[in-house]
Structures are given as C-alpha cells and as structure tokens.
Amino acid sequence: MAVPQSRLQALHKLQTTLFSQTYNPQHLRTGNKILRQRLRGPAIASYYPRRLATMKDLKNAYKNFEVGVDMQTWDEEEEERLERVGLKKLGGKGAPKKKGAPKAVETKDKKRKK
C-alpha cells in the first residue's frame, strides 16, 4: 500500500509549519543552519578587557583646551619608542630615508640640443 507523493509533500509542509522550520522540498542549500546559530560577536567582545585611556588619548582630547599655560604631558611609552628608533638609526638598522621630491624630467628637445 503505497502513499501518494503529493500526500507525503503535504504532510512534510504541515510538519514544517508546526515545528517552525522552513519548507524546502528541493533540498536547496539555504544557510539556515548558520543563521540559526548564536552570534559570536558579543562573546568575543566580552573576552577582551576594555581599553583604558592612554596619555595619547588624553593629549588628543585636551589639545584645544587652553587654561593660559601650555599643558605639558609626559608619554613614557612614546619616549621609549623614540629612544629605540634613535638607537637603531645609530646602528644603521633604522628605517630608510624618505625619497625626496622628484627631479625635473628632461624633455626630448633638451636631449637633442646636447
């Protein structure tokens, strides 16, 4: 006693509506498996501690704030970085010099006159 195919499809459609699933009779890849998963962003964001304000942030925040006296700040990390860069330059291991302005290109007429 075989059950007609149309009756099986109707049963499948009814099951999907009852159990809040998507009806997909052609079995196409829809990505529902991934879309139903919990979002990972909040878990990853809560893993890392919040970033605290640095001297650089404070200096940028109050650079336009004038009290009448220039506010001098001391950024120890920046000073150490500058010292390391200076030592590397002395040892010949620093960054190369930046290329200067391009030289004027001679035109074909000037080359012919020579």
C-alpha positions as CSV (number, residue, x, y, z in Angstrom):
1,M,0.0,0.0,0.0
2,A,1.9,3.0,-1.3
3,V,1.2,6.5,-0.2
4,P,0.9,9.1,-3.0
5,Q,3.8,11.5,-3.3
6,S,1.5,14.6,-3.1
7,R,0.2,13.4,0.2
8,L,3.7,13.0,1.6
9,Q,4.7,16.5,0.4
10,A,1.5,17.9,2.1
11,L,2.5,16.1,5.3
12,H,6.0,17.5,5.1
13,K,4.7,21.0,4.5
14,L,2.4,20.7,7.5
15,Q,5.3,19.5,9.7
16,T,7.5,22.4,8.8
17,T,4.8,24.9,9.7
18,L,4.1,23.1,13.0
19,F,7.7,22.9,14.1
20,S,8.7,26.4,12.8
21,Q,11.0,25.1,10.1
22,T,11.5,26.2,6.6
23,Y,9.8,24.3,3.8
24,N,12.4,23.3,1.3
25,P,11.1,20.4,-1.0
26,Q,14.0,20.7,-3.4
27,H,16.6,20.4,-0.6
28,L,18.5,23.5,-1.7
29,R,21.2,24.9,0.5
30,T,19.7,28.0,2.2
31,G,22.2,28.7,5.0
32,N,19.6,28.3,7.8
33,K,22.0,26.1,9.8
34,I,24.4,29.0,10.1
35,L,21.7,31.7,10.5
36,R,20.1,29.8,13.5
37,Q,23.4,29.7,15.4
38,R,24.0,32.2,18.2
39,L,26.0,35.3,17.3
40,R,29.7,35.1,18.2
41,G,30.4,38.8,18.3
42,P,29.3,39.6,21.8
43,A,31.1,36.6,23.3
44,I,34.4,37.6,21.5
45,A,34.0,41.3,22.5
46,S,33.4,40.4,26.2
47,Y,36.5,38.1,26.2
48,Y,38.9,41.1,25.8
49,P,39.1,43.7,28.6
50,R,38.0,47.2,27.8
51,R,40.7,49.6,26.5
52,L,41.8,52.2,29.0
53,A,42.6,55.8,28.1
54,T,46.2,56.4,27.3
55,M,48.3,59.5,27.5
56,K,47.9,59.9,23.8
57,D,44.1,59.8,24.0
58,L,44.2,62.4,26.8
59,K,46.5,64.7,24.9
60,N,44.3,64.5,21.8
61,A,41.1,65.1,23.9
62,Y,42.5,68.3,25.6
63,K,44.7,69.7,22.8
64,N,42.3,72.6,22.2
65,F,41.7,73.2,25.9
66,E,43.6,76.4,26.9
67,V,44.0,77.4,30.6
68,G,46.5,80.1,29.8
69,V,49.5,77.8,30.3
70,D,50.6,75.1,27.8
71,M,49.9,71.8,29.3
72,Q,53.0,69.6,29.3
73,T,52.4,65.9,29.3
74,W,54.9,63.0,29.5
75,D,54.2,59.9,27.5
76,E,56.7,57.4,28.7
77,E,55.8,54.8,26.0
78,E,56.4,57.3,23.3
79,E,59.7,58.5,24.8
80,E,60.9,54.8,24.9
81,R,59.8,54.3,21.3
82,L,61.7,57.4,20.2
83,E,64.8,56.2,22.1
84,R,64.6,52.8,20.4
85,V,64.3,54.4,17.0
86,G,67.3,56.6,17.7
87,L,69.4,53.7,18.8
88,K,68.5,51.7,15.7
89,K,69.5,54.7,13.5
90,L,72.8,54.9,15.2
91,G,73.5,51.2,14.5
92,G,72.4,51.6,10.8
93,K,69.3,49.5,11.3
94,G,66.7,52.2,11.2
95,A,64.1,52.9,8.5
96,P,65.5,54.2,5.2
97,K,65.2,57.9,4.4
98,K,62.2,59.0,2.5
99,K,62.5,59.8,-1.1
100,G,62.8,63.5,-1.8
101,A,60.9,65.5,-4.4
102,P,61.2,64.0,-8.0
103,K,63.7,65.7,-10.2
104,A,62.6,67.5,-13.3
105,V,62.4,65.2,-16.3
106,E,64.3,66.4,-19.3
107,T,62.2,66.8,-22.4
108,K,63.3,65.3,-25.7
109,D,64.2,68.7,-27.1
110,K,66.8,69.4,-24.4
111,K,68.3,65.9,-25.0
112,R,68.7,66.7,-28.8
113,K,70.4,70.0,-28.2
114,K,73.3,68.4,-26.4
